[in-house]
Structures are given as C-alpha cells and as structure tokens.
Amino acid sequence: MIIASAAKGLEISTNRRMSQVIKKETNSLFHHSICMLSGPNLLREICMGLPAATIVASEDEEISRTMQRLLTSPNLCVWTHTDMLGVELGGALKNMDGVAEGVSTPEVAWELAHEMGLEMPITEKIYQVLYGRLSPKRPSLNKWGPR
C-alpha cells in the first residue's frame, strides 16, 4: 500500500508538515510508504493535456519509483526524490497561498527555514524588507542582502 498526498502547507496548530501529520494519524507499519507530490505544475495544465512535471518524494526510494511508474504519462513527467522535507517545504512556500495556509507570517517562515538549515534567499529578502533595514528598491549585494 502507498499513501500519497498532494496536500501543501503546514498544520497551523503544530507547524507539522503534511507527512508528519499523516504519520501521526496512521499505523507505523505504513510510515515507510508515505510519499508527497509537489509541482511545478498546475491542475489546469494537466487536465488540458499540456506538458507538465511533478516530483514525488518518499523516504523509501522504491515507493517514489513506484509512484513515478503509476503517474508518468506522455504529458506528465514525474521526477523522484528522497528529500521529503525539501519537497514539502518547497510546495508549501512556493506561493503566498501556501504561506497563508500553513505559516502565519513571513517571519515564522524565515525562522522555520533557518531552524531546518535551509537557504531560502527569496524568503530571506522578504524578511529583510519587512523586518530588517533592506529597501525593496535597493538591489542586494549578495544572496543575503546588504549587511
């Protein structure tokens, strides 16, 4: 059995990723079979038969490969990975809808990324504009902005 989820975001009350929520709610016998789907794709593109791509991540590489075989079509390219953390956070933070659903402020998103050791230059710039001294009109001199 494979448990596949395309849900994006973080659980508001706990800041858990969706795979963590699924693990909490399912029998531990199935934890290895959890996989997460993420973009870059739009449902509209897929439904219209336009070329699209997606990524499926699981801690178990064989689960990712099985989902790849099940989902790949002439118009849908499916990539695999074992980095569930990266795929989930990328999906959750790729647009403001994901941020609004799962993270209450850009400051929390920035703190969460840094706690997890992720380099997120765009999030860093937003944080610096909102909470630091970076002017949105001034180009940065390096990936973290002016110091």
Contacts in CASP RR format, 6 or more apart in sequence:
PFRMAT RR
TARGET T0000
AUTHOR 0000-0000-0000
METHOD contacts of the structure
MODEL  1
MIIASAAKGLEISTNRRMSQVIKKETNSLFHHSICMLSGPNLLREICMGL
PAATIVASEDEEISRTMQRLLTSPNLCVWTHTDMLGVELGGALKNMDGVA
EGVSTPEVAWELAHEMGLEMPITEKIYQVLYGRLSPKRPSLNKWGPR
1 30 0 8 1.000
1 33 0 8 1.000
2 33 0 8 1.000
2 35 0 8 1.000
2 63 0 8 1.000
2 66 0 8 1.000
2 67 0 8 1.000
3 22 0 8 1.000
3 26 0 8 1.000
3 30 0 8 1.000
3 33 0 8 1.000
3 34 0 8 1.000
3 35 0 8 1.000
4 35 0 8 1.000
4 36 0 8 1.000
4 37 0 8 1.000
4 56 0 8 1.000
4 67 0 8 1.000
5 18 0 8 1.000
5 19 0 8 1.000
5 22 0 8 1.000
5 34 0 8 1.000
5 35 0 8 1.000
5 36 0 8 1.000
5 37 0 8 1.000
6 36 0 8 1.000
6 37 0 8 1.000
6 38 0 8 1.000
7 18 0 8 1.000
8 18 0 8 1.000
8 38 0 8 1.000
8 88 0 8 1.000
8 91 0 8 1.000
8 92 0 8 1.000
8 98 0 8 1.000
8 101 0 8 1.000
9 17 0 8 1.000
9 18 0 8 1.000
9 88 0 8 1.000
9 91 0 8 1.000
9 92 0 8 1.000
9 98 0 8 1.000
9 101 0 8 1.000
9 102 0 8 1.000
9 103 0 8 1.000
10 16 0 8 1.000
10 17 0 8 1.000
10 18 0 8 1.000
10 92 0 8 1.000
10 102 0 8 1.000
10 103 0 8 1.000
10 112 0 8 1.000
11 17 0 8 1.000
11 18 0 8 1.000
11 20 0 8 1.000
11 21 0 8 1.000
11 102 0 8 1.000
12 102 0 8 1.000
12 104 0 8 1.000
14 21 0 8 1.000
15 102 0 8 1.000
15 103 0 8 1.000
15 108 0 8 1.000
15 112 0 8 1.000
16 24 0 8 1.000
17 84 0 8 1.000
17 85 0 8 1.000
17 88 0 8 1.000
17 89 0 8 1.000
17 92 0 8 1.000
18 36 0 8 1.000
18 88 0 8 1.000
19 34 0 8 1.000
19 36 0 8 1.000
19 84 0 8 1.000
19 88 0 8 1.000
22 34 0 8 1.000
23 31 0 8 1.000
23 34 0 8 1.000
26 34 0 8 1.000
32 58 0 8 1.000
32 59 0 8 1.000
32 60 0 8 1.000
32 63 0 8 1.000
33 58 0 8 1.000
33 60 0 8 1.000
33 63 0 8 1.000
34 58 0 8 1.000
34 59 0 8 1.000
34 63 0 8 1.000
34 84 0 8 1.000
35 56 0 8 1.000
35 57 0 8 1.000
35 58 0 8 1.000
35 63 0 8 1.000
35 64 0 8 1.000
35 67 0 8 1.000
35 84 0 8 1.000
36 56 0 8 1.000
36 57 0 8 1.000
36 58 0 8 1.000
36 84 0 8 1.000
36 87 0 8 1.000
36 88 0 8 1.000
37 54 0 8 1.000
37 55 0 8 1.000
37 56 0 8 1.000
37 67 0 8 1.000
38 54 0 8 1.000
38 55 0 8 1.000
38 57 0 8 1.000
38 87 0 8 1.000
38 88 0 8 1.000
38 90 0 8 1.000
38 91 0 8 1.000
39 53 0 8 1.000
39 54 0 8 1.000
39 55 0 8 1.000
39 91 0 8 1.000
39 94 0 8 1.000
40 53 0 8 1.000
40 54 0 8 1.000
40 94 0 8 1.000
41 52 0 8 1.000
41 53 0 8 1.000
41 54 0 8 1.000
41 76 0 8 1.000
42 52 0 8 1.000
45 51 0 8 1.000
45 52 0 8 1.000
46 52 0 8 1.000
46 75 0 8 1.000
46 76 0 8 1.000
49 75 0 8 1.000
50 75 0 8 1.000
51 75 0 8 1.000
51 76 0 8 1.000
51 77 0 8 1.000
52 75 0 8 1.000
52 76 0 8 1.000
52 77 0 8 1.000
53 76 0 8 1.000
53 77 0 8 1.000
53 78 0 8 1.000
53 79 0 8 1.000
54 71 0 8 1.000
54 76 0 8 1.000
54 77 0 8 1.000
54 78 0 8 1.000
54 79 0 8 1.000
55 78 0 8 1.000
55 79 0 8 1.000
55 80 0 8 1.000
55 81 0 8 1.000
55 87 0 8 1.000
56 64 0 8 1.000
56 67 0 8 1.000
56 68 0 8 1.000
56 71 0 8 1.000
56 78 0 8 1.000
56 79 0 8 1.000
56 80 0 8 1.000
56 81 0 8 1.000
57 64 0 8 1.000
57 80 0 8 1.000
57 81 0 8 1.000
57 82 0 8 1.000
57 83 0 8 1.000
57 84 0 8 1.000
57 86 0 8 1.000
57 87 0 8 1.000
57 88 0 8 1.000
58 64 0 8 1.000
58 67 0 8 1.000
58 80 0 8 1.000
58 82 0 8 1.000
58 84 0 8 1.000
59 82 0 8 1.000
59 84 0 8 1.000
60 82 0 8 1.000
61 80 0 8 1.000
61 82 0 8 1.000
64 80 0 8 1.000
64 81 0 8 1.000
64 82 0 8 1.000
65 80 0 8 1.000
67 78 0 8 1.000
67 80 0 8 1.000
68 78 0 8 1.000
68 79 0 8 1.000
68 80 0 8 1.000
71 78 0 8 1.000
72 78 0 8 1.000
81 87 0 8 1.000
85 116 0 8 1.000
86 118 0 8 1.000
89 112 0 8 1.000
89 113 0 8 1.000
89 116 0 8 1.000
89 118 0 8 1.000
91 98 0 8 1.000
92 98 0 8 1.000
92 99 0 8 1.000
92 101 0 8 1.000
92 102 0 8 1.000
92 103 0 8 1.000
93 99 0 8 1.000
93 103 0 8 1.000
93 109 0 8 1.000
93 113 0 8 1.000
93 120 0 8 1.000
93 123 0 8 1.000
99 106 0 8 1.000
99 109 0 8 1.000
103 109 0 8 1.000
103 112 0 8 1.000
106 123 0 8 1.000
106 126 0 8 1.000
106 127 0 8 1.000
106 130 0 8 1.000
106 131 0 8 1.000
107 127 0 8 1.000
107 130 0 8 1.000
107 131 0 8 1.000
109 123 0 8 1.000
109 127 0 8 1.000
110 120 0 8 1.000
110 123 0 8 1.000
110 124 0 8 1.000
110 126 0 8 1.000
110 127 0 8 1.000
113 119 0 8 1.000
113 120 0 8 1.000
113 123 0 8 1.000
119 143 0 8 1.000
121 143 0 8 1.000
121 144 0 8 1.000
124 143 0 8 1.000
124 144 0 8 1.000
124 145 0 8 1.000
125 134 0 8 1.000
125 140 0 8 1.000
125 145 0 8 1.000
128 134 0 8 1.000
128 144 0 8 1.000
128 145 0 8 1.000
129 135 0 8 1.000
129 136 0 8 1.000
134 140 0 8 1.000
134 145 0 8 1.000
134 146 0 8 1.000
138 146 0 8 1.000
140 146 0 8 1.000
END
